[in-house]
């Protein structure tokens, strides 16, 4: 496994919702957040895809039969986890572009 943190979360939905609805909801919530990428339905994120970057990738799966949702998020624990977060916070505190020094292409592919 490429270095990083993968979180798998499970929840019971209130009411009946589809993956497409959740993807749209999350995209609306994270709109303008340059380092959060919400995956299309059926596509799971992997730590190798955020390796060496400040991105957080999020994917979903909804089991409509049981009303359960599985959410997976991945980050690079060096860049997004510590050093990148410090740079991002400094940029905001200094009034600079939030992405300054952080808009690098991930190592993979």
C-alpha positions in Angstrom: 0.0 0.0 0.0 1.2 3.5 -0.8 1.6 5.6 2.2 -1.5 7.5 3.2 -4.7 7.2 5.3 -7.8 5.5 4.1 -10.9 5.9 6.1 -14.0 3.7 5.6 -17.2 5.0 7.2 -20.6 3.3 7.3 -23.9 5.0 8.0 -27.6 4.4 7.8 -29.4 6.8 5.5 -32.5 8.8 6.6 -34.9 8.0 3.8 -34.2 6.6 0.4 -31.2 8.0 -1.5 -29.1 7.0 -4.4 -25.3 7.2 -4.9 -25.8 9.9 -7.5 -27.8 12.0 -5.0 -25.0 11.7 -2.4 -22.3 12.5 -5.0 -24.2 15.6 -6.0 -24.8 16.6 -2.3 -21.1 16.2 -1.5 -20.0 18.1 -4.6 -22.3 21.0 -3.7 -20.9 21.0 -0.1 -17.2 20.9 -1.2 -17.7 23.3 -4.2 -14.8 25.7 -4.2 -12.7 23.5 -2.0 -9.8 23.0 -4.3 -8.2 20.0 -2.5 -11.3 17.8 -2.2 -12.3 15.6 -5.1 -15.6 13.7 -5.0 -15.5 10.7 -7.2 -18.2 9.7 -9.7 -20.5 6.9 -8.7 -18.9 3.5 -8.7 -15.3 4.8 -8.5 -13.4 4.2 -5.2 -10.4 6.3 -4.3 -7.0 4.8 -3.5 -4.1 6.1 -1.5 -1.8 5.8 -4.6 -4.0 8.4 -6.3 -3.3 11.1 -3.7 0.3 10.2 -3.0 2.5 13.3 -2.8 -0.4 15.7 -3.0 -2.7 17.8 -0.8 -5.9 16.2 -2.1 -8.6 14.3 -0.3 -10.5 12.0 -2.5 -14.0 10.7 -1.5 -16.1 7.9 -2.9 -19.5 6.3 -2.1 -21.5 3.2 -2.3 -25.2 3.0 -1.4 -26.9 -0.2 -0.7 -30.5 0.8 -1.5 -31.9 -2.5 -0.1 -30.5 -1.9 3.4 -30.4 1.9 3.3 -26.7 1.9 4.2 -23.9 4.1 2.7 -20.2 3.3 2.7 -17.9 6.4 2.3 -14.2 6.0 1.6 -11.8 8.9 1.8 -8.1 8.9 1.2 -5.3 11.4 1.9 -1.5 11.4 1.8 -0.6 11.5 5.5 2.6 13.5 4.9 1.4 16.2 2.6 -2.3 16.6 3.5 -1.8 15.2 7.0 0.9 17.5 8.3 3.2 19.6 6.0 0.6 20.4 3.4 -1.9 21.5 6.0 0.6 23.8 7.6 1.4 25.4 4.2 -2.3 25.7 3.4 -3.0 27.4 6.7 -0.1 29.8 6.3 -1.3 30.7 2.9 -4.7 31.5 4.3 -3.3 33.4 7.3 -1.1 35.6 5.0 -3.9 36.3 2.5 -2.1 34.4 -0.2 -3.7 32.0 -2.7 -4.7 28.9 -0.7 -3.0 26.6 -3.3 0.3 28.4 -3.3 3.0 25.6 -3.3 0.4 22.9 -3.1 -1.0 22.5 -6.6 1.4 19.8 -7.6 0.3 16.8 -9.7 0.1 13.7 -7.5 2.9 11.2 -8.0 0.6 8.5 -9.5 0.2 8.0 -12.4 
